[in-house]
């Protein structure tokens, strides 16, 4: 939250906090159902968060919409080829491109997007965050030209960010400067000092011989932090600056330095801002990244992905793609929680299901039945609390 003093604090969502901040009876029932049923799922491993994200979390694609009128020229089509290749997994940038003829718009979302500012000159590229962020406000609106297309997906600072992450750094801390030299230098000094100490004080979780604790890449597992300063007035970095500032609705209004810890394949945590860039908050962010991965499902973890031009599979996996490594080592890829069956007595001797088919059939039924039971229990508890309150 941002307090009146414009200080940023990390909010840690614990069950008690989530309960107190939820006022709707229906939402409280859902929250309680989730808490009651979560015990049947195992989402944890001892691989540190930053390393699990580096090896197994694919960056979400940014949405690029090209508004045009009529057929594109050969030169315009040539400019789009790198972006089209990205959509077909032939290029490393995490983007998904759509072409929309303004004389044939049918989707209401496209009408709203096209009706926004700076769409007079066509063709025009509109850049939006990945769909999962539920942020429909465009990040950038640029004419279709060689330099603008290149700057959307790549920049010198982003190339350096990719290099450091691929080398195995725990996190690269992007300092988005406010332009006031004294403030920016003070934050940089504080951050550099704290990160140096944390690199020595924090400890990696101990890996076991369990399959889920297996590292897939040969990159050394280490605690290593670094700082990258991002000036706001450098033309080549405008896409990165606007990407960071647009990640939260009120960041544009703040004239303060901001720090975004970036880990994995370019996933940024929400920023520390101004007076909120303290030793405690830096420690909390770093400790989260170094700690054991308590939830392997990417979308249930905080942060957002940065638009980068990086072929991570080539950078990290020289022998094979991560999916092939996971299959070869009998490790389930991330994205779905592992379900642990609760013993219910001796198995039926009449069952003819194979182990694999039984596991497949039991998964959805287990989730559904557990969720229903949890929701019913939650409703009962809510009614009881309201009656005796």
C-alpha positions as CSV (number, residue, x, y, z in Angstrom):
1,X,0.0,0.0,0.0
2,X,1.1,3.6,-0.4
3,X,0.7,5.6,2.7
4,X,0.1,9.4,2.8
5,X,3.8,9.9,3.1
6,X,4.2,8.1,-0.3
7,X,6.1,5.4,1.4
8,X,5.9,1.9,-0.2
9,X,5.7,-1.2,2.0
10,X,5.6,-4.8,0.9
11,X,2.3,-6.4,1.9
12,X,2.6,-10.0,3.1
13,X,-0.6,-11.9,2.5
14,X,-1.1,-14.2,5.4
15,X,-4.4,-16.0,6.1
16,X,-5.3,-13.7,9.0
17,X,-4.5,-10.6,6.9
18,X,-6.6,-11.9,4.0
19,X,-9.5,-12.6,6.4
20,X,-9.5,-9.2,8.0
21,X,-9.3,-7.4,4.7
22,X,-12.2,-9.4,3.2
23,X,-15.6,-7.9,4.2
24,X,-18.0,-9.7,1.9
25,X,-19.6,-12.9,3.3
26,X,-19.4,-14.6,0.0
27,X,-15.7,-13.7,-0.4
28,X,-15.0,-14.8,3.1
29,X,-16.6,-18.1,2.4
30,X,-14.4,-18.6,-0.7
31,X,-11.3,-17.6,1.2
32,X,-12.1,-20.0,4.1
33,X,-12.8,-22.7,1.6
34,X,-9.4,-22.2,0.0
35,X,-7.7,-22.3,3.4
36,X,-9.6,-25.5,4.4
37,X,-8.9,-27.3,1.2
38,X,-5.3,-26.2,0.6
39,X,-3.9,-28.9,2.8
40,X,-4.5,-31.6,0.2
41,X,-2.2,-30.0,-2.3
42,X,1.6,-30.0,-2.3
43,X,3.1,-27.0,-4.1
44,X,6.5,-26.9,-2.4
45,X,10.0,-27.8,-3.2
46,X,13.4,-26.8,-1.8
47,X,14.6,-25.2,-5.0
48,X,14.9,-21.5,-4.4
49,X,12.2,-19.3,-5.9
50,X,14.6,-17.5,-8.2
51,X,16.1,-20.7,-9.6
52,X,12.7,-22.4,-10.0
53,X,11.5,-19.4,-11.9
54,X,14.6,-19.3,-14.1
55,X,14.3,-22.9,-15.1
56,X,10.6,-23.5,-15.4
57,X,8.5,-20.3,-15.7
58,X,7.9,-19.1,-19.2
59,X,7.5,-15.3,-19.6
60,X,3.9,-14.2,-20.3
61,X,3.5,-12.6,-23.8
62,X,2.9,-8.9,-24.2
63,X,0.0,-8.1,-26.5
64,X,0.9,-6.1,-29.6
65,X,-1.9,-4.9,-31.8
66,X,-1.2,-3.4,-35.2
67,X,-4.0,-1.1,-36.3
68,X,-3.9,-0.5,-40.1
69,X,-6.1,0.4,-43.0
70,X,-6.0,-1.8,-46.1
71,X,-3.2,-4.0,-47.2
72,X,0.3,-3.6,-45.7
73,X,3.2,-2.8,-48.0
74,X,6.1,-5.2,-48.4
75,X,8.3,-2.9,-46.4
76,X,5.7,-2.8,-43.5
77,X,5.4,-6.6,-43.6
78,X,9.1,-6.9,-43.4
79,X,9.2,-4.8,-40.2
80,X,6.6,-7.1,-38.6
81,X,8.4,-10.4,-39.4
82,X,10.5,-10.5,-36.2
83,X,7.3,-9.9,-34.2
84,X,5.4,-12.5,-36.1
85,X,8.2,-15.0,-35.6
86,X,7.9,-14.3,-31.8
87,X,4.3,-15.2,-31.9
88,X,5.2,-18.5,-33.6
89,X,7.9,-19.2,-31.1
90,X,10.6,-18.6,-33.7
91,X,11.9,-15.5,-32.0
92,X,12.9,-15.0,-28.4
93,X,10.7,-12.0,-27.5
94,X,7.7,-12.7,-25.3
95,X,5.1,-11.0,-27.5
96,X,1.8,-12.0,-29.3
97,X,1.0,-9.9,-32.4
98,X,-2.4,-9.3,-33.9
99,X,-3.3,-7.3,-37.0
100,X,-6.6,-5.3,-37.0
101,X,-7.9,-3.4,-40.0
102,X,-9.6,-0.3,-38.6
103,X,-12.4,-0.5,-41.3
104,X,-13.3,-4.0,-40.1
105,X,-13.2,-3.8,-36.3
106,X,-15.7,-6.1,-34.7
107,X,-14.4,-6.6,-31.1
108,X,-15.5,-4.0,-28.6
109,X,-12.1,-4.2,-26.9
110,X,-10.4,-3.3,-30.1
111,X,-12.8,-0.3,-30.6
112,X,-11.9,1.0,-27.2
113,X,-8.2,0.5,-27.8
114,X,-8.3,2.2,-31.2
115,X,-10.3,5.1,-29.8
116,X,-7.5,5.9,-27.4
117,X,-4.9,8.6,-27.9
118,X,-2.2,8.7,-30.6
119,X,-3.9,6.5,-33.1
120,X,-4.2,9.1,-35.9
121,X,-1.2,7.9,-37.9
122,X,-1.5,4.4,-39.3
123,X,-0.2,1.7,-39.2
124,X,0.3,2.0,-35.4
125,X,1.4,-0.6,-32.8
126,X,-0.3,-0.6,-29.5
127,X,1.5,-2.4,-26.6
128,X,-0.4,-4.0,-23.7
129,X,0.6,-6.0,-20.7
130,X,0.1,-9.8,-20.7
131,X,-3.6,-10.7,-20.3
132,X,-3.2,-12.2,-16.9
133,X,-2.4,-8.8,-15.3
134,X,-5.9,-7.6,-16.1
135,X,-4.5,-4.3,-17.1
136,X,-6.0,-3.1,-20.4
137,X,-4.3,0.3,-20.5
138,X,-1.8,0.5,-23.4
139,X,1.8,0.9,-22.4
140,X,3.0,2.4,-25.6
141,X,1.5,3.6,-28.9
142,X,4.1,3.9,-31.7
143,X,4.1,4.2,-35.5
144,X,5.4,1.3,-37.5
145,X,9.0,2.0,-38.2
146,X,12.3,0.1,-37.9
147,X,13.6,1.9,-34.8
148,X,10.3,1.8,-32.9
149,X,9.8,-1.9,-33.5
150,X,13.3,-2.7,-32.4
151,X,13.1,-0.6,-29.2
152,X,9.8,-2.2,-28.2
153,X,11.4,-5.6,-27.6
154,X,15.1,-4.8,-26.9
155,X,17.4,-2.2,-25.4
156,X,20.9,-2.1,-24.0
157,X,19.8,-2.3,-20.3
158,X,17.5,-5.2,-21.1
159,X,20.3,-7.1,-22.8
160,X,22.5,-6.7,-19.7
161,X,19.6,-7.8,-17.5
162,X,19.2,-11.0,-19.6
163,X,22.9,-11.7,-19.4
164,X,23.1,-11.4,-15.6
165,X,20.0,-13.5,-15.1
166,X,21.2,-16.2,-17.5
167,X,24.5,-16.3,-15.6
168,X,22.6,-17.3,-12.5
169,X,22.3,-14.1,-10.5
170,X,19.6,-14.4,-7.8
171,X,18.1,-11.0,-8.8
172,X,19.0,-7.9,-10.7
173,X,17.6,-4.8,-8.8
174,X,16.4,-2.2,-11.3
175,X,16.7,1.2,-9.9
176,X,14.3,3.4,-11.8
177,X,15.7,6.9,-11.2
178,X,13.5,9.9,-10.4
179,X,16.0,12.3,-12.0
180,X,17.0,14.0,-8.7
181,X,20.7,13.1,-8.4
182,X,20.9,13.3,-4.6
183,X,17.9,11.0,-4.1
184,X,19.0,8.5,-6.8
185,X,22.5,8.3,-5.5
186,X,21.4,7.8,-1.9
187,X,19.1,4.9,-2.9
188,X,21.8,3.4,-5.0
189,X,24.3,3.5,-2.1
190,X,21.7,2.0,0.4
191,X,20.8,-0.7,-2.1
192,X,24.4,-1.6,-2.9
193,X,25.3,-1.9,0.8
194,X,22.4,-4.0,1.7
195,X,22.7,-6.4,-1.2
196,X,26.4,-6.9,-0.4
197,X,25.5,-7.9,3.1
198,X,22.6,-10.1,2.1
199,X,24.7,-12.0,-0.3
200,X,26.8,-13.1,2.7
201,X,24.0,-13.5,5.3
202,X,21.2,-15.3,3.4
203,X,21.4,-19.0,3.0
204,X,20.1,-21.3,0.2
205,X,17.7,-24.0,1.2
206,X,19.2,-27.5,1.3
207,X,18.3,-29.6,-1.7
208,X,17.2,-33.2,-1.2
209,X,17.4,-36.2,-3.5
210,X,13.7,-35.8,-4.3
211,X,12.9,-35.4,-8.0
212,X,11.2,-32.0,-7.4
213,X,14.5,-30.7,-6.0
214,X,16.5,-31.5,-9.1
215,X,18.2,-28.6,-10.9
216,X,17.8,-28.6,-14.6
217,X,20.4,-26.1,-15.8
218,X,24.2,-26.3,-15.3
219,X,24.2,-22.7,-14.2
220,X,25.8,-22.5,-10.7
221,X,23.4,-22.2,-7.8
222,X,24.4,-19.1,-5.9
223,X,23.3,-16.0,-4.0
224,X,24.3,-13.1,-6.1
225,X,22.6,-9.7,-6.4
226,X,23.4,-6.7,-8.6
227,X,22.1,-3.3,-9.3
228,X,21.1,-1.7,-12.7
229,X,20.3,2.0,-12.8
230,X,17.5,2.9,-15.2
231,X,17.4,6.7,-16.2
232,X,14.0,7.9,-17.2
233,X,15.2,10.3,-20.0
234,X,17.2,7.9,-22.2
235,X,15.4,7.4,-25.5
236,X,16.6,3.8,-26.0
237,X,15.1,2.8,-22.6
238,X,11.6,4.4,-22.9
239,X,9.8,1.1,-23.5
240,X,11.4,-0.3,-20.3
241,X,10.6,2.9,-18.3
242,X,7.0,2.9,-19.4
243,X,6.7,-0.8,-18.8
244,X,7.8,-0.4,-15.2
245,X,5.8,2.8,-14.5
246,X,2.6,1.3,-15.9
247,X,2.7,-1.8,-13.8
248,X,0.7,-0.1,-11.0
249,X,-2.0,2.5,-11.6
250,X,-0.4,5.3,-9.4
251,X,3.3,5.0,-10.1
252,X,3.2,7.7,-12.8
253,X,2.2,10.2,-10.1
254,X,5.1,9.5,-7.9
255,X,8.3,11.5,-8.2
256,X,10.5,9.1,-6.3
257,X,13.2,6.5,-7.0
258,X,11.7,3.0,-7.4
259,X,13.4,-0.4,-7.1
260,X,12.1,-3.4,-8.9
261,X,13.8,-6.8,-8.0
262,X,13.9,-8.9,-11.2
263,X,14.5,-12.6,-11.2
264,X,13.9,-15.8,-13.2
265,X,13.3,-15.0,-16.8
266,X,12.6,-11.4,-16.3
267,X,9.9,-11.4,-13.6
268,X,9.7,-8.3,-11.6
269,X,8.4,-7.9,-8.1
270,X,6.3,-4.9,-7.2
271,X,8.5,-2.0,-6.5
272,X,9.9,-0.4,-3.3
273,X,9.4,3.3,-3.6
274,X,11.2,6.4,-2.0
275,X,11.3,6.2,1.8
276,X,10.1,2.6,1.5
277,X,13.5,1.5,0.1
278,X,14.7,0.4,3.6
279,X,17.0,-2.4,4.8
280,X,14.0,-4.4,6.1
281,X,12.1,-4.2,2.9
282,X,15.1,-5.0,0.8
283,X,15.8,-8.0,3.1
284,X,12.2,-9.3,2.8
285,X,12.3,-9.2,-1.0
286,X,15.7,-10.9,-1.1
287,X,14.7,-13.5,1.4
288,X,11.6,-14.4,-0.6
289,X,13.6,-15.0,-3.7
290,X,16.3,-17.1,-1.9
291,X,13.7,-19.1,0.0
292,X,12.3,-22.5,-0.9
293,X,9.7,-22.3,-3.7
294,X,6.5,-22.6,-1.6
295,X,4.2,-22.4,-4.6
296,X,5.4,-23.8,-8.0
297,X,2.4,-22.2,-9.9
298,X,3.7,-19.1,-11.5
299,X,0.4,-17.2,-11.6
300,X,0.0,-17.6,-7.8
301,X,3.3,-15.8,-7.2
302,X,3.7,-12.0,-7.1
303,X,5.1,-9.8,-9.9
304,X,4.9,-9.3,-13.6
305,X,7.0,-10.3,-16.6
306,X,9.2,-7.7,-18.5
307,X,9.2,-7.7,-22.3
308,X,12.6,-9.1,-23.2
309,X,14.3,-10.5,-26.3
310,X,15.9,-13.7,-24.9
311,X,15.9,-17.3,-26.0
312,X,16.0,-18.7,-22.5
313,X,16.1,-22.4,-23.6
314,X,19.2,-21.8,-25.6
315,X,20.8,-19.7,-22.9
316,X,20.2,-22.2,-20.1
317,X,19.8,-25.6,-21.6
318,X,22.5,-26.6,-24.0
319,X,21.6,-30.3,-24.0
320,X,17.9,-30.0,-24.4
321,X,14.8,-27.9,-23.8
322,X,13.5,-27.9,-20.2
323,X,10.4,-30.0,-21.1
324,X,12.6,-32.8,-22.5
325,X,14.8,-32.6,-19.4
326,X,11.8,-32.9,-17.1
327,X,10.5,-35.9,-19.0
328,X,13.9,-37.6,-19.1
329,X,14.3,-37.2,-15.3
330,X,10.7,-38.0,-14.6
331,X,10.0,-34.6,-13.1
332,X,6.6,-33.0,-13.5
333,X,6.8,-29.6,-15.1
334,X,5.4,-26.5,-13.3
335,X,2.0,-25.1,-13.9
336,X,-0.1,-27.7,-12.1
337,X,0.0,-28.5,-8.4
338,X,0.7,-32.1,-7.4
339,X,-2.3,-33.7,-5.8
340,X,-1.7,-36.0,-2.8
341,X,-4.4,-38.6,-2.2
342,X,-5.6,-38.9,1.4
343,X,-5.7,-42.6,2.4
344,X,-9.2,-43.9,2.8
345,X,-8.7,-47.5,3.7
346,X,-7.8,-50.6,1.8
347,X,-8.1,-50.3,-2.0
348,X,-10.9,-52.2,-3.7
349,X,-9.9,-55.6,-5.1
350,X,-12.3,-55.1,-7.9
351,X,-10.6,-52.0,-9.3
352,X,-9.4,-52.6,-12.9
353,X,-7.9,-49.2,-13.4
354,X,-4.2,-49.0,-14.0
355,X,-2.2,-46.7,-11.8
356,X,-1.9,-44.0,-14.5
357,X,-5.6,-44.0,-15.5
358,X,-6.6,-44.0,-11.9
359,X,-4.4,-41.0,-11.1
360,X,-5.8,-39.2,-14.1
361,X,-9.4,-39.8,-13.2
362,X,-8.9,-39.1,-9.5
363,X,-7.3,-35.7,-10.0
364,X,-10.4,-33.7,-11.2
365,X,-12.7,-35.5,-8.8
366,X,-10.4,-34.9,-5.9
367,X,-10.2,-31.2,-6.6
368,X,-14.0,-30.8,-7.2
369,X,-15.0,-32.8,-4.1
370,X,-12.5,-31.1,-1.9
371,X,-13.5,-27.7,-3.0
372,X,-17.2,-28.4,-2.5
373,X,-16.7,-29.8,1.0
374,X,-14.5,-26.8,1.9
375,X,-17.0,-24.3,0.5
376,X,-19.9,-25.9,2.5
377,X,-17.8,-25.9,5.7
378,X,-17.0,-22.2,5.0
379,X,-20.6,-21.3,4.6
380,X,-21.5,-23.1,7.9
381,X,-18.7,-21.3,9.7
382,X,-19.8,-17.9,8.3
383,X,-23.4,-18.4,9.4
384,X,-22.3,-19.5,12.8
385,X,-20.0,-16.5,13.2
386,X,-22.8,-14.1,12.2
387,X,-25.3,-15.7,14.5
388,X,-23.1,-15.6,17.6
389,X,-21.3,-12.3,16.8
